[in-house]
Amino acid sequence: MTADKGRKNIRHKLIKTLADHGNYKSATGWEPDGVFFSPGTRVNAISWSPDGVMLATASGDARVGIWDCEIGGLVRFLEREGASWADSIGWVEWSPDGKYVAASAVGSDFKAESLHIYDVASGETVARHQGVDEIEWSPDGKVIACVHKDACVKLKAPLSGELFGELEGHLDGPLCVKWSPDGATIASCSQEVDARLWDAKTGEQICKLKGHARGENCLHWFPDGKRLAFCSSKGAIKILDVESGDCIRNIELENVTLRTAAVSSDGGFLAAGSRDRSNPDKGDEVLTWECENFEPLPPIPGYVANWPGVGISFHPSEPILAIRTRDEKHNRDVMIWRLIKGYLKPA
């Protein structure tokens, strides 16, 4: 690899692999090569616990796995009563206090109560929400923004389900909703061209932010609360200034489908799961950028773009990225990478 003198770059370091969700082996702890095995099927979604010690994985066997990433090993599986192996968990997220995990099903058996909230310590289901694809916890954990199948976002109490308000205005069903870091604003997007900002207390729409052509969109706040990364499946990411609505940076990728995007906790890195439409034989990748200048950095190989759910997750306090993957050695894994800033010497 060569580079111009003084050019900044990233060296991605593989830390651990949580491996083979398809071989039904019992969890025995870390293997010498940094791998431990888990029963189950594909990993659809990943979420770090708020303290960065554990990972929750949403799997294709209707279970949520809780993994201890410090000592290595399975803590427990969170299971749904009456689930079949044909069902699949497509989304998972921890509560801000780390006591609960919310997970939504994409199987046909859970249309009535599609989202469950689990007590992590006991493994018990403590709340169910009907017709919900996913939720986003408020920073204080007191309210959840629920993405409903009926084209609206509902603000509810997590456990009791008490309705506090609704965010109405999307013509298509919302695909993604995110609270701002200070909890004052909610951002949402759908297949429409614009993102929308809402007052979290009143539920009133604040403004629209000009986005992309129609497509499956997602968004993510930067930790300063002043910018949004607005990602389109059509292969573009816009960095939007929340106050002015201006596009600060427009990243356009030719013949690339983007599955999801995430920003590191320090705001230093942007990552997006991708698939190259022009080369079917090329493996899926996680594309990365350093946010100082948004120049592209070396991609992370092995990502799986065509499964449901959000398959990448940044650590809550370090530039560490967990991604779902599939390769010849381990069919269905979670790989954990550290993004490291550095300088390449001239060749």
C-alpha distance (Angstrom), angle and dihedral (degrees) to the residues before:
residue distance angle dihedral
M1 . . .
T2 3.78 . .
A3 3.76 133.0 .
D4 3.75 141.7 176.0
K5 3.77 115.6 -89.8
G6 3.78 111.9 -80.8
R7 3.79 94.5 7.2
K8 3.78 112.5 152.6
N9 3.78 117.9 -126.4
I10 3.78 143.0 164.7
R11 3.77 127.6 -120.6
H12 3.79 109.2 -156.3
K13 3.80 111.9 -147.3
L14 3.81 119.9 -159.6
I15 3.81 107.8 -135.4
K16 3.80 106.1 175.0
T17 3.77 143.0 -16.0
L18 3.80 122.4 -140.2
A19 3.73 95.4 -157.4
D20 3.75 151.6 -155.3
H21 3.77 109.1 4.3
G22 3.79 87.1 177.0
N23 3.80 106.2 58.4
Y24 3.81 98.7 67.7
K25 3.80 95.9 -132.9
S26 3.76 120.3 155.0
A27 3.81 117.9 -104.9
T28 3.80 107.7 -102.9
G29 3.80 102.6 164.9
W30 3.76 131.7 -100.4
E31 3.78 117.9 -17.8
P32 3.84 117.5 -142.6
D33 3.80 91.2 -97.2
G34 3.80 92.1 55.3
V35 3.79 96.4 -97.3
F36 3.77 131.6 124.3
F37 3.76 126.9 -178.0
S38 3.76 131.1 -127.9
P39 3.79 133.6 -173.7
G40 3.78 117.0 -117.5
T41 3.78 141.4 66.8
R42 3.78 134.1 -85.1
V43 3.80 121.5 -18.5
N44 3.80 109.6 -121.0
A45 3.79 101.5 175.9
I46 3.80 140.1 8.9
S47 3.80 133.0 -157.1
W48 3.82 131.4 -179.7
S49 3.79 119.8 -136.8
P50 3.83 113.2 -114.4
D51 3.82 91.7 -105.7
G52 3.81 92.1 49.8
V53 3.80 93.3 -123.6
M54 3.80 100.6 107.2
L55 3.78 139.3 38.3
A56 3.78 127.0 -148.5
T57 3.80 116.1 -151.2
A58 3.80 125.1 -163.5
S59 3.78 108.7 -147.9
G60 3.76 140.4 -165.6
D61 3.81 91.8 -114.7
A62 3.84 95.5 69.7
R63 3.82 92.9 -102.2
V64 3.78 136.0 112.4
G65 3.80 115.9 -140.6
I66 3.80 121.2 -149.5
W67 3.82 111.8 -156.3
D68 3.79 130.3 -171.1
C69 3.80 105.1 -138.8
E70 3.82 96.0 -171.7
I71 3.79 101.2 56.6
G72 3.79 94.6 19.1
G73 3.77 122.1 -122.7
L74 3.75 147.7 87.9
V75 3.82 115.7 -66.1
R76 3.79 96.6 -174.0
F77 3.77 145.8 -46.6
L78 3.80 118.9 -114.2
E79 3.79 106.8 -144.0
R80 3.78 135.1 -170.3
E81 3.77 120.1 -130.1
G82 3.78 110.5 -114.2
A83 3.79 94.8 12.9
S84 3.77 119.2 151.6
W85 3.79 129.2 -152.7
A86 3.81 88.3 -110.4
D87 3.80 91.0 66.5
S88 3.78 124.4 85.9
I89 3.81 137.6 -158.0
G90 3.79 107.0 -133.8
W91 3.80 103.7 179.1
V92 3.83 138.5 26.7
E93 3.81 136.9 178.2
W94 3.82 137.1 171.5
S95 3.78 123.3 -128.0
P96 3.83 114.1 -113.7
D97 3.83 91.9 -107.3
G98 3.81 92.7 50.2
K99 3.81 93.9 -123.6
Y100 3.78 97.9 108.6
V101 3.78 140.7 39.8
A102 3.80 122.6 -157.3
A103 3.80 119.2 -154.8
S104 3.80 133.4 176.8
A105 3.79 127.2 -151.4
V106 3.78 127.0 -137.4
G107 3.81 95.4 -169.8
S108 3.80 123.0 108.4
D109 3.80 93.4 -116.7
F110 3.82 94.6 68.1
K111 3.79 103.9 51.7
A112 3.80 92.5 116.1
E113 3.81 96.9 48.3
S114 3.76 103.9 17.6
L115 3.79 100.1 162.2
H116 3.80 125.9 54.9
I117 3.81 129.3 -173.2
Y118 3.80 114.5 -150.4
D119 3.78 132.8 -160.4
V120 3.81 100.8 -127.6
A121 3.82 95.5 -153.2
S122 3.81 96.4 51.8
G123 3.80 99.8 25.0
E124 3.79 90.0 -132.6
T125 3.80 125.1 139.1
V126 3.82 106.8 -115.5
A127 3.82 100.6 175.8
R128 3.79 141.1 15.9
H129 3.81 127.7 -160.5
Q130 3.78 122.2 -162.3
G131 3.79 124.7 -133.2
V132 3.80 94.1 3.1
D133 3.79 123.7 140.9
E134 3.80 96.7 -172.8
I135 3.79 142.5 -26.8
E136 3.77 138.1 -141.3
W137 3.81 118.9 -145.5
S138 3.79 118.2 -135.0
P139 3.83 111.5 -118.1
D140 3.82 90.7 -104.2
G141 3.82 92.1 46.6
K142 3.81 94.0 -126.3
V143 3.82 97.7 110.6
I144 3.77 134.4 35.9
A145 3.80 124.2 -154.5
C146 3.81 105.3 -142.8
V147 3.80 121.6 -155.3
H148 3.80 102.0 -143.4
K149 3.77 129.7 -161.6
D150 3.82 90.5 -125.7
A151 3.83 95.1 73.3
C152 3.79 99.0 -96.5
V153 3.78 142.1 93.8
K154 3.80 115.9 -126.4
L155 3.81 124.3 -159.8
K156 3.80 111.2 -143.2
A157 3.78 144.4 163.2
P158 3.83 105.1 -97.5
L159 3.81 99.1 -130.1
S160 3.80 106.3 23.1
G161 3.81 95.5 37.8
E162 3.82 92.1 -135.1
L163 3.80 108.4 168.7
F164 3.81 114.6 -125.4
G165 3.80 99.4 172.8
E166 3.80 148.2 -45.4
L167 3.78 133.0 -113.1
E168 3.80 105.4 -142.4
G169 3.77 128.2 178.5
H170 3.78 110.3 80.3
L171 3.78 111.4 117.9
D172 3.80 91.0 -155.4
G173 3.77 123.5 42.6
P174 3.82 111.0 -81.0
L175 3.79 114.3 -104.9
C176 3.78 101.3 -170.3
V177 3.80 138.2 19.5
K178 3.82 128.2 -176.5
W179 3.80 133.9 -178.7
S180 3.79 117.7 -135.4
P181 3.84 114.2 -113.5
D182 3.83 91.6 -104.2
G183 3.82 92.6 47.8
A184 3.82 94.0 -124.7
T185 3.79 98.2 108.0
I186 3.79 136.6 40.8
A187 3.79 122.0 -154.1
S188 3.79 121.5 -158.5
C189 3.78 138.3 174.8
S190 3.78 139.5 -178.9
Q191 3.80 135.0 174.0
E192 3.79 88.6 -60.1
V193 3.80 120.9 104.2
D194 3.81 95.9 -109.1
A195 3.78 138.6 61.9
R196 3.79 118.3 -139.4
L197 3.79 132.4 -142.1
W198 3.80 121.2 -150.4
D199 3.79 135.5 -169.1
A200 3.80 102.9 -114.2
K201 3.83 93.9 -148.9
T202 3.80 100.8 45.6
G203 3.80 100.5 25.5
E204 3.80 89.6 -131.9
Q205 3.78 119.4 144.7
I206 3.79 110.8 -111.1
C207 3.78 100.1 -171.3
K208 3.78 148.0 -45.2
L209 3.79 122.1 -104.1
K210 3.79 115.2 -148.4
G211 3.76 108.9 -116.4
H212 3.79 139.4 158.9
A213 3.74 141.3 -40.5
R214 3.77 112.7 -79.6
G215 3.77 115.1 -65.8
E216 3.76 142.0 104.4
N217 3.78 104.8 -48.4
C218 3.79 136.9 -174.0
L219 3.79 134.5 178.3
H220 3.79 141.6 -158.8
W221 3.81 133.0 -165.2
F222 3.77 122.1 -126.5
P223 3.83 110.7 -127.1
D224 3.83 92.3 -110.2
G225 3.81 88.9 64.4
K226 3.80 90.3 -133.4
R227 3.81 99.4 96.5
L228 3.79 139.2 45.7
A229 3.78 128.8 -157.0
F230 3.82 104.7 -142.6
C231 3.81 111.4 -166.2
S232 3.81 127.8 -165.8
S233 3.78 126.0 -161.7
K234 3.81 86.2 -134.9
G235 3.81 89.3 76.2
A236 3.80 106.9 -90.7
I237 3.80 137.0 110.4
K238 3.79 121.8 -166.1
I239 3.80 121.6 -163.5
L240 3.80 104.3 -147.8
D241 3.80 129.1 -161.5
V242 3.80 103.2 -133.8
E243 3.81 97.1 -153.2
S244 3.80 98.6 47.3
G245 3.79 99.0 24.8
D246 3.80 89.8 -132.6
C247 3.79 122.9 144.2
I248 3.81 105.7 -117.2
R249 3.79 95.5 -175.2
N250 3.80 132.5 5.7
I251 3.81 116.0 -157.4
E252 3.81 111.4 -165.9
L253 3.80 121.5 -174.3
E254 3.79 120.9 -167.0
N255 3.82 118.0 -131.9
V256 3.80 92.0 -5.6
T257 3.79 128.0 129.3
L258 3.79 114.0 -153.1
R259 3.78 117.7 -151.1
T260 3.79 101.3 -174.9
A261 3.80 143.2 -25.4
A262 3.81 135.5 -140.9
V263 3.81 137.8 -176.4
S264 3.80 123.5 -143.8
S265 3.81 119.0 -113.6
D266 3.81 92.7 -107.0
G267 3.80 92.6 47.6
G268 3.79 91.0 -119.8
F269 3.80 100.1 115.4
L270 3.78 138.2 42.7
A271 3.80 121.0 -161.9
A272 3.81 132.0 -175.0
G273 3.80 131.9 -177.5
S274 3.79 109.6 -127.1
R275 3.80 147.3 -178.4
D276 3.81 125.0 -159.3
R277 3.82 106.6 -130.7
S278 3.80 93.2 -169.4
N279 3.81 94.0 57.9
P280 3.83 114.2 41.1
D281 3.80 90.9 179.6
K282 3.78 93.3 58.2
G283 3.78 113.5 96.2
D284 3.80 121.0 -115.9
E285 3.81 116.2 -97.9
V286 3.77 143.2 -166.6
L287 3.80 106.1 -121.7
T288 3.80 116.0 -147.7
W289 3.79 137.5 -162.9
E290 3.80 133.8 -175.8
C291 3.79 104.2 -126.7
E292 3.79 96.5 -141.1
N293 3.79 90.4 80.3
F294 3.84 103.7 -5.5
E295 3.78 93.0 -125.0
P296 3.81 112.8 157.4
L297 3.78 116.6 -100.0
P298 3.81 132.0 -163.4
P299 3.82 111.0 -59.6
I300 3.79 123.3 -124.1
P301 3.82 111.1 -121.0
G302 3.77 129.8 -140.5
Y303 3.82 101.5 46.5
V304 3.82 118.1 145.6
A305 3.80 110.7 -138.0
N306 3.81 103.4 175.9
W307 3.82 99.4 63.2
P308 3.81 119.6 93.3
G309 3.77 122.0 -103.6
V310 3.79 135.9 39.3
G311 3.78 107.0 -55.6
I312 3.82 100.6 -173.7
S313 3.80 131.3 62.7
F314 3.80 132.6 176.0
H315 3.81 120.7 -138.4
P316 3.84 111.3 -105.6
S317 3.82 95.7 -118.8
E318 3.82 109.6 11.9
P319 3.83 135.9 54.8
I320 3.80 91.0 -103.5
L321 3.78 121.2 131.5
A322 3.81 127.8 -160.7
I323 3.81 115.9 -158.2
R324 3.78 135.0 178.6
T325 3.77 112.6 -120.3
R326 3.77 146.0 172.8
D327 3.79 127.0 -157.7
E328 3.80 141.8 152.8
K329 3.80 95.0 -88.1
H330 3.79 99.7 44.1
N331 3.76 115.3 22.4
R332 3.81 99.6 -157.6
D333 3.78 118.1 16.7
V334 3.77 146.0 149.0
M335 3.80 112.1 -130.4
I336 3.80 122.4 -162.8
W337 3.80 118.8 -150.9
R338 3.79 133.1 -175.6
L339 3.80 116.6 -144.9
I340 3.79 110.5 -142.5
K341 3.79 126.7 -167.3
G342 3.77 116.1 -137.5
Y343 3.77 147.4 138.0
L344 3.77 126.1 -104.8
K345 3.79 115.7 -137.0
P346 3.80 116.2 -132.2
A347 3.80 113.0 -89.5
